[in-house]
Amino acid sequence: MAPDVRLPSPAADAAAPDAAQALQAELRKKEIKRQADTVRPLDSWERYRALNDAMDEVFERIDVSNRELRFALILMGSLNTAAALAATRRELISFLPAPIKVVAAAVLVVYAGVAGYFLLQAINGLQPRHFRPRLGDWSAESGDYPVGIRYFEDVVARDAHNYWNAWRDVRLSQINAELAVQVHSLCLSANAKRLGLRRLFGGLRVMALLLGCVLLLIAIGAWRAQ
């Protein structure tokens, strides 16, 4: 029995090029839309989501800085423990010659001063920070001027009913403007923490060098005492 071979119909032959052309046209539309999206301004809701993403990123940066600061405090505690042992254990310093004892004591005094100063720096870095927004020449008459519905100082300055009325009348552009102001203030706080951490880790390097000098003096004294 001969196989049943079906030849393509003329209608199918005509539909295939039409489908290919439609697919190409759709791809061209998507490419044009993609290129337009790369240069067009954000709409209000896209701007709102982008500002919230920026705020989340700043909060993450502040959280990382706080963890780095706690790690620096652990290092500082370890260095201070070693310095305290070097200063108080008689078996470590009793055999040192008098000149080396004087130099080691002077280095430990300098170490104590440096440690106290940078401990205050660490406390300053851990304290809560808040930077009031600097609005500059932003006119209160402009349509996107922040109305104060997100900052807690602005919230508690109103009673509940006035606060609700502020939310009823607010525009999305004003919310976006206040979000931008908050992100700017948080970035100022994050930058202050970053600069404080840089100073603190610089102080830890100085403390480690001073403690190393003390240990070196103890090693030299032990070698001479043999």
Secondary structure, DSSP 8 states (H G I E B T S, - for coil): ---------HHHHHHHHHHHHHHHHHHHHHHHHHHHHTTS---HHHHHHHHHHHHHHHHHHHHHHHHHHHHHHHHHHHHHHHHHHHHH-HHHHTTS-HHHHHHHHHHHHHHHHHHHHHHHHHHHHHS--------TT--TTSTT---SSSSHHHHHTS-HHHHHHHHHH--HHHHHHHHHHHHHHHHHHHHHHHHHHHHHHHHHHHHHHHHHHHHHHHHHHHHHH-
